[in-house]
Amino acid sequence: MKFNEDHLNLLRKLTNDSSLTQRKLAAEMGFSLGKLNYCLKELKKKGFIKINNFTQNQNKVNYIYILTPKGIMEKTKLTLEFVKRKMKEYDDIKKEASKIYKKRKNI
């Protein structure tokens, strides 16, 4: 489950700014550079993103990460799963709070 959340968060970041460097992405997400690189490769392997590189100058290669239509669908699916999970957590907490309130009221 954590893996899906990592992928969702990474897809969200790439949607907002597809030209972030791997170091900056890793720092923002709290990942090691190795973990981020692994996640990016997995997303690419699954066809969720395209990775294009370009050279700004002779010494530096930059990458642009583009969500594919399949990646957009996956991001939507993961977002819906996340929302459903959070709504269930909310309902469970609400039920638990209600039970505690009723017990305290009877004391």
C-alpha positions in Angstrom: 0.0 0.0 0.0 2.8 2.4 0.8 4.3 1.7 -2.6 1.1 2.9 -4.3 1.1 6.1 -2.1 4.7 6.7 -3.1 3.8 6.3 -6.8 0.7 8.6 -6.4 2.7 11.3 -4.7 5.4 11.0 -7.4 2.8 11.2 -10.2 1.3 14.3 -8.5 4.8 16.0 -8.2 5.5 15.3 -11.9 2.1 16.6 -12.9 2.9 19.9 -11.1 6.4 20.3 -12.4 7.8 17.8 -15.0 11.2 19.4 -15.1 12.2 18.9 -11.4 15.6 17.4 -10.9 15.9 14.0 -9.3 17.7 15.5 -6.4 15.0 18.0 -5.8 12.2 15.4 -6.2 14.0 13.1 -3.8 14.4 15.9 -1.2 10.8 17.0 -1.5 9.5 13.4 -1.1 11.9 12.4 1.6 13.4 9.6 -0.6 17.0 8.7 -1.2 18.1 9.3 -4.7 18.3 5.5 -5.2 14.6 5.1 -4.1 13.5 7.9 -6.4 15.4 6.5 -9.3 13.8 3.1 -8.7 10.3 4.5 -8.6 10.9 6.5 -11.8 12.1 3.4 -13.6 9.1 1.4 -12.4 6.7 4.1 -13.5 8.5 4.2 -16.9 8.4 0.4 -17.2 4.7 0.3 -16.5 4.2 3.0 -19.2 3.0 5.7 -16.8 5.7 8.2 -17.6 8.0 9.1 -20.4 11.5 10.3 -19.6 13.0 12.7 -22.1 16.5 14.1 -21.7 17.9 17.2 -23.3 21.2 19.1 -22.9 21.1 22.7 -21.8 24.8 23.0 -22.1 27.7 20.6 -22.8 28.3 19.7 -19.1 24.7 19.1 -17.9 22.0 16.7 -19.0 18.4 17.4 -17.7 15.3 15.3 -17.8 11.7 16.0 -18.4 9.1 13.6 -17.0 5.8 13.4 -18.9 2.8 11.5 -17.7 1.4 9.3 -20.4 -2.4 8.8 -20.9 -1.9 5.5 -19.0 -0.1 7.4 -16.3 -2.9 9.9 -16.0 -5.4 7.0 -15.6 -3.2 5.4 -13.0 -2.9 8.6 -11.1 -6.7 9.0 -11.1 -7.2 5.4 -10.0 -4.7 5.8 -7.1 -6.3 9.1 -6.1 -9.7 7.4 -5.9 -8.3 4.5 -3.9 -6.6 7.0 -1.5 -9.8 9.0 -1.0 -11.8 5.8 -0.4 -9.3 4.6 2.2 -9.3 8.0 3.9 -13.1 8.1 4.0 -13.2 4.6 5.6 -10.6 5.8 8.2 -12.8 8.8 8.9 -15.9 6.7 9.3 -14.0 4.2 11.6 -12.7 7.1 13.8 -16.1 8.7 13.9 -17.7 5.4 15.1 -15.0 4.9 17.7 -15.4 8.5 18.9 -19.2 8.0 19.1 -18.7 4.8 21.3 -16.3 6.7 23.6 -18.7 9.6 23.9 -21.6 7.3 24.8 -19.5 5.5 27.4 -18.5 8.8 29.0 -22.1 10.0 28.9 -23.2 6.9 30.9 -20.6 7.4 33.6 
